[in-house]
Amino acid sequence: MAPIASQPSGGRAMVNVFDGTRQPYSDTPQILYTVRDGNQQTQHRRFHKQSSVFLSGLPLFNNFGDNYTFLVAAEGYKDAGFFPVKLAANVDMGVDLMLIPASNAFSFANATWKALGKSRPELKYLLAQGAASSAEAATRYGNIMEDAGGAILACLLNITTAMQQVPLGKKTPFDYLKQVIWDRTGEFAMAQDRFFAWADVNLIKQLDQAVQQPKPAFANAPFGLHPGATRSYKQIEFGEANVQLTFHEGNRQNIGGVDCVIVEPDIDYFKDIAAHLIMEVLVNAFGSLTDPRQVYVLRWIAGRRAGVPEFDPLYTIQKA
């Protein structure tokens, strides 16, 4: 008689909720926690007063059903969630999520031009390139802090921070940037979802090598939706908020003796269609155009899941 297969013990997860300042959530009295298994069956849906809740006894299936979705919601806040969290028997999984106010504002207190000198000197140096004086550099930086309610500066800080956290040989993609393009109009204008810069052409060679590695950090990406682009590469480390680098090689310029081309960095919400569909409600909450607030939330959550240094773009999101 064949032995009876033992059933796996239930999955366990500690769900921690933070606010837009990256501190434990402590505002509204209750948070709605929703947990769905990979079969899209709701296994837990309940209000809790605590910002950290330990869940146990979640069914395990030894297949795709173990890929769980965790969602949190609170009155006056935008929903947040993460997929997939693969649960396993006798393993306590940590899930850190972030709720930001529905009516919110950026706080750039730690990202002023003066503060950059101490907190992010290499970024301040880059942003000063091409300016006729330090006063001009400070002025143009201050201008984008006001544009679109701060969304353009938030985008710039999101992307440059993420680029600095991506290893690429002995450098990072950020290290290849030579000068930001500060156009306010036209095809290379700054926006809330992307910016343009002159980059050392050797960045392309490094990305080509990264694509060919046994465990690649980047993959070739479509560039048809980027007018004038010639090639594109997308980071594939996370399920959400990966950096994409798109090149416009028809534009070249020598900067400080370095052959440069235009690079267009941006960050997409999700790496694959499946994750996008499952988390569609979160995307709709922020609107159709990529919102730097959503990027901030997703990149922070993804980094916490991956165990990499905390994503800190120098600003926070607070109640308006």
C-alpha positions, 0 to 999 in steps of 0.5 A: 500500500502506497504511503499517504502523501502528507499535506503541506502545513499552511503558509504564513506571512507578516504583512507590514504597512507603511505610509508615504514617509516610509514610516509605519502607518498610523493614521486611520483606525482600520486597514482592510487586508485582502489576501488572494491565492494564485487561483484568485480565491480570497483567503483572508479579507478583514479589517485590522487596527494594526499596521503589522498583521501576522497571517497563518494557515493560508492554503498551499497547493504546491503549484501556481496557487501558492503565488499569493497577492496581498492588498491593503486599503484604508479610507482616504488612501490609495490601495497598495499591493504586491504580486506574487508572494510565493508562500511555502510550508514552514516559512514566514514571508515578509510583505511590506506595503505602502499606503499614500494619501489620496489627496497628497503632496510631495515633500522635497525638504530633503531634496532642496538644491542646498541639501543635495550637496550633502545627501547626493553630491554626485547628483548635484554635480550632474544637474549642474552640468551645462549651466553657465553658473551655480545660480543658473543651475539652482534656478532651473532645478527650482523651476522643475520643483514647481512644475506639475505640482512637483511631479517632474522633479519627483520623476527625475529623483525616482529614476536617478535614484533607481539608476544608482542602485543598478550594478552594471560592471564596476559602475551604474547606469547613472555613472555614464550620464554626462548632462541632463537635457533641461528642455521644457518643450519639444521632443526631449522635454522633461516630463512626469514619466521620463527625462532625457540626458547625454550619456557616454556611448559606452553605456550601450556596450555595457548594456549589451554585455549585461543582456548576454550574462547567464543571469541577465540584469537587463533585456532588450526592450521594444522602443517603437513607442519612443519616437526617434529611438534606435534601441532600448534595454529594460531592467528585469530584476523586479516584478515592478518599477524597473528602469528602462533605458532607451537610446536616440543614437541619431543625436550625438555630442562631444561633452568633455572629450566624451562621445555621447548619445541621448538616453531616455530613462523611464520606469514602467509599472510592471515587468509583465502583462500578468502582473499588470492585469492582476494589479490593474486596480492599483494602476487605475487609481493613479491614472493612465499616464505613469505617475511618479507617486505610483513608481515611488510606491512600487519601487519601494515595495519591490526593493523591500521584497528583494532585500536591496538597499531602501529606495530613497529618492530624497522626497516623501509623500504626505497629506495635502 
